[in-house]
Amino acid sequence: MIRLASVIAQFEADFMTQFRHRLGFEQLRALWAIGHCRTPASPMMQVQCTGCPHQKRVPHSCGHRHCPHCQHHESQQWLERQMQRLVPADYFFLTFTLPAELRGLARAHAGVVFDLLMRCAWETVHRFSQNDPQLQGSPGAIAVLHTHSRRLDFHPHVHLVVPAAALDAAKQRWRRKRRGKNGTYLFNEKAMAKVFRAKMLAAIEAAGICLPTCYPRQWVAHCKSVGSGEKALIYLGRYLYRGVIREEDILACDNGRVRFRYRNAKTDKVEQRSLAGADFLWLIVQHVLPKGFRRARNFGFLHANCKRLIGLLHLLLKFDPGRFRPPRKARPPMLCVCCGAVMAIVRTRIRSTSPGVVAVPPLAAVAI
């Protein structure tokens, strides 16, 4: 397996020469963190064998949310929280995509446009739910922002996992969509895309951002039935905290180029893409989110503040979310090289004293 840190080390100089003027502080910080994850430049932790006196120091992981090595525990926790909020209803997987003509605005005003993208997608679902004759209430949704396609190109879109149900607070009613001969139907895709387009354009103008002179009249929105919602949540959780690319998908790094694999969404076949090393690193860092931006959000009755409401629904509807158990990957133990016993952590966050290790990240220093 080729580590992303080794790719950064090999092509960092060329990358900085070509793209330094296009990089922000957060992108430089992410590049440095990933490049030094679990290296002598990282803080150290001391581990001791439980079966013999042997002990040693090992580097910490960087903990950056775009690092493919880190955040697996956070991903598992997020998935378990969402599983506990499942309700007895048919679930749908909705996708709202920003057209190519507006992606330049998303690059230049990432924090604002990404926030509007998620908010307008939710407002569209909320409006359709209130106008639906079978629902007539406020829906719930779990939303996750993605900024890349499977080829790693810049492609902002938001996924929403939505139960076909709604709460009518005024009448204290819980309503679900009825199943027909062809299953449950939620909302019309073309109508949602039209409303989402109007809301998004109005929100961008209200934010003081100038729209391009030309943008498409028809936008894209998808709505797909996903049963109980469990598999859709597992899909989103898999991509939430692992970074842009899995290191297992980096196939080669030689002759100044990087080759990686991806699955074509249209043909469902595994394909490969080869790029110059600097261009590959640009594909990675252009998806770094602004500091503090939350790419996973809960709306409506699935919001984190509605725990008591969800518990009441589970009680009244006699629904046990505990039957949905997300797959758990146990962390492999650290074994002693002397006797093979398990090593226990006895001290953490020890400052590195390795020769040649700098205390200030050089890329971050350049950004300042």
Secondary structure by P-SEA (a helix, b strand, c coil): cccaaaaaaacaaaaaacccccccaaaaaaaaaaaaccccccbbbbbbbccccccbbbbbccccccccccaaaaaaaaaaaaaaacccbbbbbbbbbbcccaaaaaaacaaaaaaaaaaaaaaaaaaaaaacccccbbbbbbbbbbcccccccbbbbbbbbccccccccccbbbbbbbbcccccccccaaaaaaaaaaaaaaaaaaaccccccccccbbbbbbbbbccaaaaaaaaaaacccccccccccccccccbbbbbbbcccccbbbbbbbcaaaaaaaacccccccccccccccccccccaaaaaaaaaaaaccccccccccccccbbbbbcccccbbbbccccccccccccccccaaaaaac
